[in-house]
Amino acid sequence: MSRALPKYDKRRVTLIGGAAALVLSGAVIAGSALAGESSEAGGTDARTLAAPGTISCPDVASRLPAVPASAQAEVDRNLTLLQTQIQEANKRLTDSVGQGGPNFVDNAILGPLKDKRVATVNRIATAIGRTAARPAGLEALAPCTLGAGGADTGAGEAGAGETGAGQAGEAGAGGAAAGDAGADGSGVPQQPADGAAAGTISCPDVASQLPAVPASAQAEVDRNLTLLQTQIQEANKRLTDTVGQGGPNFVDNAILGPLKDKRASTIERIAISIGRTAEKPAGLDSLAACTLTQ
């Protein structure tokens, strides 16, 4: 037989129900407040996790003169490579969101990309110059910029256009997907983070590997051999000036990778200058990679 609840039991049920409602209401209010606070104060996190922006580079193809038929295949191949480099840099940009310090994008992505583009546009100019007037000023098209959505890179380089924007793909800069680090495959030791000596960059000697240099090429060869030494000096200075900066792959991405690209371009110019009046030396590109010694 059922019996009615006593009055005090009813009051207790009512009070309990009211308390539960109050607790539930409080939870909703608290949840709303927290949600609002997250939206307000968490703006930085949202920006950090947002799309990092897009790397944009000047269009090279539209700045070329008439391309001789004999150079067309090589020019097309290098124009395609320019697009691949942008795609790789954009992938590296996406994959490395939140990594490194305030200059990470400049040091590890934009800088190495510029060096790669310099080498590539020089090959384009050289290919055209074999049978026509060599186009001048293409190196000015090498710097790229980080478009809207990304952090300020501080690059400050003018002349960047929009070609290549929005291309997502997978090198180091400097290949830029993480594989760019240690571009020479040497697994070199990294910069010490405790302010100790940064070490010294060592590169293979190119002069001793050259064949007899024709007199007509001597001046250009000497100029580029001097440039190779200057590049090493600049890289060593950068190594010293940046002790403790960046992450574990900073030296590979920001110093050794770009140096390798610069040397590859310079060595190629040496080989081409010799090859104009003699047999072009082969295998010199294997001398481009340098290592860090402690």
N, C-alpha and C positions, 0 to 999 in steps of 0.2 A: 504494500500500500504506500502510495506516495503522499508526502505531506508538504505543505507549503514551507518555504524557507522562512525562518524567523526574520523579523524586521532588521535586526542588526546584521544578519547574513546578507540581506539585500543591499544594505548600505555598504557592506564590505565589498560585495561584487561591484557595486556602482563605483566605489572609490578605486578599486583595483582597475576597473575598466577605464576610468578617467585618468588614472596614473599612466596606464599603458598608452592611452591616446596622447597624453602629454609627452611621454618619452618618445613616442613615434614622431609626434610633431616636432619635438626638439631635434630629433635625428635628421628630419627632413630639412629643418632650418639650418642646422649645423652643416649638413651636406651641401646645401645651397651656398652657404657662406664660404665653405672651403672651396667649392667649385669656382665661385667668383674670385676668391683670393688667388687660386691657381691661375685663372685666366689673366688676372691683373699682374701678380708678382711673377708668374711663371713665363712672362713674355719673352724673357731672355732665352729660356730653355726652348721655347717654341721656335724662336729665330735660329737657335743653334741647330735644331733638328730639321729646319726647313730646307728647301732646295738650296744648294750652295751657290747657285748662279751658273752662268755658262761662259766659257772662254770664247772670245771672239777675236778673229785675226783678219788682217787686211787680205783682200783677194789678190793673188799673184797673177793668175791667168789673164785677167783683164788688163794688166800692166805690161804684158809682153809685146814685143814687136812681132812682125811676121816671122814665123818659125820655119827654118829651112826643112825641107822634106827629110834630109839626112839626120836631123836632130829631133824630129817629131816624136819618135817612140820614146827616146830618153826623157824629153820634156814631159810627155804625158805621164810617164812612170813617176817622175818626181812631183808632178802636180797631184797625182793620186796619193803619194807619200805625204804631202803636206796635209791633205785631208785626214789621212790616217793618224798623223801626229796630233791633230786637233781632237779627234775622237778619243785617242788614248789619254790625252790630257784631261778631257772632260770626265772620263771614267775615273781617272785618278782623283779628280776633284771630288767626285761623288763618294768614292770609296774612303776618302781620308777626312771626311767631315769631322771636325772636333779634334783633329790631331795637330800636334806641333804648337808653336807659339804664334804671335801676331804676324810674323813674316813668313809663315810656313808656305802659303800659296806662292809668294814671290820666289822663295828660295828653292822649293822642291817641285814646283809645277811650271810657273810662268817663265822663270829663268832658264831652266833646262829646255823648255819648249822653244824659247827664242833661239838658243844655240843650235838646236836641231834644224830650225827653219833657216837660219843663216847658212848652214852647211848645204841644205837642200836647194835653196834659191841660188847659191853659188854654182851648184852643179848644173842647174838650169841655164844660168848665164854662160857657163863654160861650154855647154853643149851647143848653144846658139852661136857662140863666138868662134867656133871652129870653122864655120863656113860663112859667117856674116858678122856684122858689127856686134860686139858683145854689149848686151844691154847694161846700162849703168843704174845704180841707185836701188837695185832690188833688195839690198840688205835692209833698207829703211822699212820694208814691209814685214820684217821678221818679228818685231815685238807684238805681243797680243795682250789683251786686257780681260779682266773678269767682269762680266756684265751683271746686271741687276740681280739681287737675291743673294749675292755673296758678300763676304766681308771686304772692307776696304783693304786692298793689297798694298797700297802705297807705291805702286809701280810708277805711276806718273808718266808713263810712256805715251807719247802722242802718236797719232797716225793709225790707230787701231780701228779696223772696220768691223763689219758684222758677218763677213763670210765665214762659214763654218759654225755659226752659232747654232745651238740646239742639236749638234751632232753628238750622239752618245755612242760610245763604243768602248772597246777596251781602250807604257812601255815602258822612264828616266827615263822623264826627266825624268827625263829624264827619265821612261818610260814610264812612262808614267804609270801605269798601275803599279802596284807595289813592286813589280818586277824591275822597275827602273833602278831601284836601289842596288848598289853593287853591280853597275852595268858592266864592269870588266870581269865579273865573275871571280874576283880574287878573294872575296870574303875578308877584306881588309879590316883591321881594328878600327874602332870608332874613336871620336874625340872624347877625351876624358871630361867628365862632368865636374871634376873638383878643381878646375883651374890649373891643372898641371900642364907641362909643355904639350903642345898640340901635335908634335911630330913633324915630319917633313914629307912632302910629296916627291916621289921619284918617278921619272919617266924614261922609257927606252931612248937611247941616242939614235937620232935619225940620220945625222950627217955621215956617220960611219957606215951606214947601210946603203948609201947611195952609190950608183955606178958613176962612171966618169961623166961629169956635167958639161954639156956643150957650152962654148963661150957665149953663145946667144942667150942661154938660159941662166948663166951664172948669177947675174944681178938679182933676178927674181927668186932664184933658189936661196941665195944668201939672205934676202929680205925675209923670206918665209922661215928660214932656220932661226933668224933672230926673233921672229914673232913667236916661234915655239918656246924659246927661252923666256920671253916676256910673259907668255901664258902661264908657265910654271911659276914664275916669280909672283904673278898676281894671285894664283891659286894658293901659294904658300902664305901670302899676306892675308888672304881671306880666311885661311885655316887658323891663323894666329888671332885674327880679329874676332872670330866667332866661337872661341873656346867656351864650351858650356851651353851653347845654343842648340835648339832643335832636339829631336828625338834620337833614338839609337841609329837611325839611318841617315842622319843629317849630312855627314861628310860625303857619303855616296851620292845622295840626291842633289845636294846643293853645291858640291865642289868637284868631286871626282867625275861624276857623270857629265856635267857641262864641260869640264876640261877635256874629257875624251872626245866629245863632239867637236869642240874647237880644234883640237889637234887633228882629228880626222879630216876636217875641211882644209886645214893648212897643209897637211901632208899630201892631200889630193892635188892641191895647187902646185906643189913641188913636182909631183909625178907628171902632171899635165905639161908643165913648162919644159921638162926634160923631153917628154914625148913628142914635142913639136918638131924637133930636129934629130931625135935619136929614139931608140926603143924605150917605150914608157916602162919604168921600173914597176914590177908587180910585188904585191905582198906588203907594201909599206903601211897599209892600214892596220896591220897587226901591231904596229908600234904606237898606236894612239892611246891605248889604255895605260893609266898610271896607277901607282899604289901608294898607300900611306905607310910610312915606316915610323916607328916610335923611337 
